[in-house]
Amino acid sequence: MIEKKIEIEIEPAGKRIFLENPVNGLDAILNSGIHIKSECGGKGTCGKCKIIIIDNKDNIALSKQEKKILTDKEIKHGVRLACQQIFDRNLKIFIPPSSLIEEQKLQIEGEELDIRVDPICKKYFLNLEKATLEDLKSDFSRINETLNKEYGKKAGNIDFKVLTQMPLVIRENSWKITTTLREKTKENEIIFIEGGNKTANNYGVAVDLGTTKIAVLLIDLLRGETIDGIGIMNPQIAFGEDVMSRLGFAINDNHNLRKIQKIVIDSINKTLKKICNRNKINPQQVIEMTVVGNTAMHHLFLGLPVRQLALSPFIPLINSAIDLKAREIGIDISPGAYLYMLPPIAGFVGSDHLAMILATRLYEQEGNCIGIDIGTNTEIALKTEKGIECVSTASGPAFEGAHIEYGMRAAPGAIEKVTINPDTCIPTIETISNKKPTGICGSGILSSISELLRSGIIDKSGKFNSNKKCLCKDDKGNLRYILFPQSYYKNIENEEDSKKINESAEIAGEDSENLKELKYRNNTISINQKDIVEIQLAMAAIRTGIDILMEKNNIGPNKIDKVIIAGAFGYYINPEDAINIGMLPPIPAKKITQVGNAAAVGAKMVLISREEREIAEEIARKIKYLELTTHPAFSDFFIKNTFFPEPDK
Amino acid sequence: MIEKKIEIEIEPAGKRIFLENPVNGLDAILNSGIHIKSECGGKGTCGKCKIIIIDNKDNIALSKQEKKILTDKEIKHGVRLACQQIFDRNLKIFIPPSSLIEEQKLQIEGEELDIRVDPICKKYFLNLEKATLEDLKSDFSRINETLNKEYGKKAGNIDFKVLTQMPLVIRENSWKITTTLREKTKENEIIFIEGGNKTANNYGVAVDLGTTKIAVLLIDLLRGETIDGIGIMNPQIAFGEDVMSRLGFAINDNHNLRKIQKIVIDSINKTLKKICNRNKINPQQVIEMTVVGNTAMHHLFLGLPVRQLALSPFIPLINSAIDLKAREIGIDISPGAYLYMLPPIAGFVGSDHLAMILATRLYEQEGNCIGIDIGTNTEIALKTEKGIECVSTASGPAFEGAHIEYGMRAAPGAIEKVTINPDTCIPTIETISNKKPTGICGSGILSSISELLRSGIIDKSGKFNSNKKCLCKDDKGNLRYILFPQSYYKNIENEEDSKKINESAEIAGEDSENLKELKYRNNTISINQKDIVEIQLAMAAIRTGIDILMEKNNIGPNKIDKVIIAGAFGYYINPEDAINIGMLPPIPAKKITQVGNAAAVGAKMVLISREEREIAEEIARKIKYLELTTHPAFSDFFIKNTFFPEPDK
């Protein structure tokens, strides 16, 4: 009998569920462990369980209730009520944040340094003398004269939109105004004029534009503090989950390029508005935005052509910083405000990596230091006394949960840590937010593999040791290691709940003899041989990048003084797991630092400090990029690195 | 009996005609001496005699033929066929150039200097090395590297629109491109990228934006030569003939401001297209535009608010140069091209005056030198060893033919020179293009007054000497001096025509006795007492400006080394006339130079030379503006100057 399962991919959790039979949408989502809102109990009257069908929007069923509750525009764009849909075919759906009981937490901040606050845009209050027939200076001269007299400053230029607003602001505010000067070069530019004294407020926005998520930080430019931050999913996910499919979408069709640009700009504008509103700030008061992101996100955000980036040899258009009026691409902040884009380094090393190098001070670390950003593409920088050299390596989406059967993103309910009792081979799992397990996220997989290796359940080639009694076979005869339900749970919700779940789960118990009898059932959470191969490939890609950088610079593992791991995924992994499975070279774990979202921190740093901006541009000019795919030793290293190291028993 | 005449004002000639009775429009126009096209003989079938009714557009009669020939849009905008209209009420009409047999000639060029051609925008041909996996530089870096290697140049920046076009241009042209670098500061900017080697062509446009006329010059930036020039009427004339009425239109209503801006930008775009087309150049190849004009034209062109400029104390928004992407205000040239606006000096001293000072080298003349731009506002600059000081004086539109009964602009048929035989008091007239006289233009009026004064027909207070037999009285008993028909004609068309016209005219003959009997008839061309007063006021305004500047700088007429008269009007006047009537101080006529449209020359100079641009900005920073209206001696000087000097018999 050929079993055909229905596969439902649920964004933004990145969770895939498999159904044997058609199931009501609301039930399917709730059963998967995702907490979607529903107040009417599935009658289709409350309208809370809105979902968006991403694929094949044209002929989706539409119930009477949906017709009643949804707007025409919503219907056209594939919005439906989960409770009114039957999941009877492969589907990809997106659950908007408003339909989730708990918004997915996106790590948007990282470890920050104390730096001198000295933004490129500064405010000056001016009490102008009123123009008379005896004093006929132009408005602009008058501003300049007062700027010079009071603050020793001079504007060489004024933004054209600001110029058109200037006379009214001056005259409606009794000649008392606040000018914002962008002091980039000697040619300072007036980019904002407000009535009265507004020097106590100065706001900027820093954006980390990731393939999956976007972090938007509202920054106080006077104090250098983050006022608020919002993490959202990158809505371009509707045009492809990974960079390459998005580039493919935009590559040949200018209309598509505009579309994929617009969706992200609209989304940032919306987030900007939200974050400003809830902090009682007018978005028009935001006087600068800095953006970091990988090179594809950088190009798509600016609406730059991507053909040369999507096809070999993968060339970025520009690797210098871009200063652009935000209005030119429709970013809705102060009309004269600039958008500052940190420079990409190469086709697959973006400005987010540069921001990380800046934020971690990698460039001035003593000795030899590795900086690493793990993702679908992993960027690695090696700082030696000769400078910084970097590579990009295609580590694939396994760490983000894709291509792993029960993989998911780091959302609540994801198994993030696994400990295997070497004697019983029984796993202990921990989940994000201590929710009932719904899948495995990247750090959980890393942790699982490390433990499987340590406990001898897999060997150094990654193969399951079929002698191990803790393994079981599925219907097709494939070996699986089951993580849930067969576990000890730690801290699930509260003790009461924990007990309940433990009882409801079919626990194999501590008696190892029982494992023998364990029968595989669908919808348990398990790891299969293919999952392990995916991780081997990902891990080998990263380690090969590191090895080639080290070899080229003639540095062995013992000469590495520090490894800095950046990024949300890197923040949650156990460094020892990474060393154990060989993703990182054998170094003492204490040399490893995890810094979280250093890219967002870098974006903030260049927003609040001119000096940091100069440093970042200087790094960009000096950093060397090494192409791995044409490196002669690449294949040898890669094959060697697909093997796990001898486990450290 | 009260006589009520119908007054028809005809633009762009600036001619007024007076009708006793309702008359067919085509006939009225042809009778006035204006050569409007008509091929069907007034049947309304050829559609050649299109006119635009400027006032009261709403309820103009519309014949069947007009409905047939004209588009709805035309009808809505007041376009009609002259032959289908009856001029039965006061009207203001505009005859578009396409309806005129001979386009009105607008002087668009002036005397030029030899300057070093060194435009701010230069082209460089680059043969780029193709990107490969071994050579992964970004497109922008690649361009910069080749620029540096081949030409020792570096671009710090690239226009955003150009950036979006760059990769395709590079790859569709086998990596051979021409970049245009704008070398303003150390931060050179790439503003244009073309495929192949386009270094042999480099085009710019210089615009002199006058209240009445606009001169558009297409310039070869390699050779510094004017390829072609077109003079058009400023279409804003539909919103008011003079600066103040246009400002009044735009002052309170942002919509009106946009409207009056758009009409001039559309018109310049159209002219640009025309001038480019006829020289086989794509407007997208034009890589810079420079614009000069009075401060009101400057502001309206940029769409800047004008309230503070229209009301006392008449403050301009800015008196620095503006560098603006031409696309920001909709000027349709190369997408990355800049618009360079020379700075205005004061509310009533525009950048056209600055351009004149530059083009005439006033600023570096030896000794004391006066530069003067005669118009509705006359700007006067006095250069001494202490620097340059300037004033603006409201000389009114008399020199442009307005407020003068038979006044008109300097169009074909305008009387431009008058010589009065002191014995017979009979005038000899010369007309522009030697056409049959249709009115008097500014230089003709100046010449008339000078001759009337010299021959004792008017006294130094401007009053007609009623003893003079050459004067006659009109129906109302007002004295008039008739210029035509009672004249000797010089060079009208050819000798045959000249004879014919002389015969058809009622010549008073050389016998002075006959003059006594001369009876005034309507539609003769004559000068009345009011005309003379208008000129006295205009002349006094100008002379007062000069006197106050001279007094303030302690310089008498004998210390003036040079007077430079710029502008179309100033080009045609006889300097001796100007001295005779006291408009200029008593200086030897040989010290006077007439340079024509120096403003357009200045606009061209700053387009083809960086150095000239710097000089102009330096002048603008240093020049002093003196407000006349608040000067304590203004009234005394003005009253004194309304009297003509003792004539030089």
Interface residues (C-beta under 8 A of the other chain):
Chain A: A131 T132 L133 E134 D135 L136 K137 S138 D139 F140 S141 G156 N157 I158 F160 L163 T164 M166 P167 L168 R171 T185 E187 L302 G303 L304 P305 R307 Q308 S312 P313 F314 I315 P316 L317 I318 N319 S320 I322 D323 L324 E328 P344 A346 G347 Y625 E627 T629 T630
Chain B: A131 T132 L133 E134 D135 L136 K137 S138 D139 F140 S141 G156 N157 I158 F160 L163 T164 M166 P167 L168 R171 T185 E187 L302 G303 L304 P305 R307 Q308 S312 P313 F314 I315 P316 L317 I318 N319 S320 I322 D323 L324 E328 P344 A346 G347 Y625 E627 T629 T630
